Structures are given as structure tokens and as C-alpha cells.
Amino acid sequence: MKWCWILLAALALAGCSEKSHGPSIADRPIRVVTTTGMIADAAQNVGAGRVDVQPLMGPGTDPHLYKATAGDVRTLDGADIILYNGLELEGRMAEIFDAMRSKRAVVAVAANLHEQDLIALTASKKDPHVWFDVQLWKQVVESIRDALIGLDPDHSEKYNENTRQYLSKLDELDAWAKREFESIPRDQRVLVTAHDAFGYLGKRYGIEVLAIQGVSTATEASAADIRRLADVLSTRKIKALFVESSVPQSTIEALQQAVKSRGWNIELGGELFSDAMGAPGTDEGTYIGMFRHNVRTIVEALR
Ligand SMILES: [Zn+2]
């Protein structure tokens, strides 16, 4: 037992001396590890020129169900700062974030949003999909800026300038999305998806949102859920359903069949990015690009 403590103390000392002799953080890129691609893209924009950003969750990955791999643990352990969404989006990663906290900043970027801006699911649970309200996402971008400045204050002017530029692009995106959604006839402004990821989009842009599953994909849709929704869609003659890139298509196809069997021909309106972005290097691999893709896909199917 005694030897064990001596060994631990020696390891701690070795860690300290390595840190004090290595290059200061201001002289090298900041290693940022994020969970989702959306957070990685925000960190990349805020930290352009200063950061090396690595998201754990690639295209098509469902964050509700995601578990860290052994490789992820090594990646997280090499980070100067870890950024995750919070609000229980990454429902199976809480323990690993706690374990990482002793050695570096671990920041839940959506945790400081004002309570009145969040969609309440129960008394204690909030909808985590905050990236679908561009105005809320701007606040997340600001909290990433603050976290990077806290770590690397020597470059605060760079982070501030990058953020100013990016926020003005997000304002343009927000205004464009509002105009586009207003072009859909009022009685067709209904977005039907497999899981309830688009509540903030609906709230911000005046779209009614209906989903088969709740805000998490952790519980499966029941046949009763599908029947209930099929009744609503066939009665209201809603034109289209949407597939999500991070959720299997089978649930939404079952709903389409159920609506057809009620005598109303509902179309598949195309694929939306809900909880993951498109491939890196493509337009949809950026937050702005994936948001624009979603708006265009919804508007084209419902207009
Ligand atoms: Zn989700």
C-alpha cells in the first residue's frame, strides 16, 4: 500500500515537471476535443488560427446512444479542453466527463443558457437540441469563446474578433431561415420526424413539430405512437415526412405506410441532419451548411 502511494506521488511529480518545462499554451495550438460536430464547428470558427479541434462523433452518429471507445478515452485525455453539449444529450458519457475534469477544463456549452429560453420536458429535464435555434446557438458560440479565452487569455483579441465575424454570419442565417419558412403555406408548416429533435426550430421559426419518438432515441417508438400520428397526418393532409441522418429510416417508413393505409399519400420529404452533421469537407459538414440544407429540404417539400 505504502509503495503504491510513493508511486502515485512520483507520477504526479513527473506530470508536473513535464508541464512546467513544455511550451506554454500560448505558444502552441490548443487541443480541443468535442462530442458533436456542431460544437466542433463552432470551436473551429471561434478559435480559427489557434485551435486543433477533434470531434468524437462523426456523420450519422447518434449522441443519445453514444458510448466512448478506448480510442476516445485516449483522445479526451490528450485534450487541453473538452467541450460537450450537456442537458443530457450525451446521456451515456457523464462518468467519463467527470473522470476527465481533474486534469483539464470540461465545459458543457449549453449549460449556461437561460432557463426561460429552454424547452422544458419535465420539471428537471430540458430539450438538449439547442443548435436548431440560431439565436440560442449564438449564445453557445459565446460560451465557447469565453472558455477558450479562459484557457488562452494572451490571444483574447483573436477569439473576440473571430467570434464577432461568425456571429454576424449566424444572424444572416437566422434572417434567411425566417424568410424561407414564411414561404410555406401556413397550414403546411408541420415538420414530422422520427425523433423530437426540432422543437427549438419549431419554436423559433413558427413550425409545428410532430415526432414519433421523444427527444431521446433511447426508447423505441411503439405501434400505438405510429397509429396516433398516422391519424393526425391523414386527417390534416400533411404533405411530407422527413428522414434523419442519425436515426434509422425504418420508423419513418412504418409511419408512411400507416398514413397510406388511411388513404392519404404522404411523401418522404428528404433527409435532415438532426443530431449529427454531414461529411467533413462538404457544405453540410459545417453548421451553417447543414442548417441551410435542412431549411431548403423542408421548404421544398412543404411549399
Ligand atoms: Zn436527438
Residues whose N, C-alpha, C, O or C-beta is under 5 A from the ligand:
A	BS01	ZN	A197 V215 D275
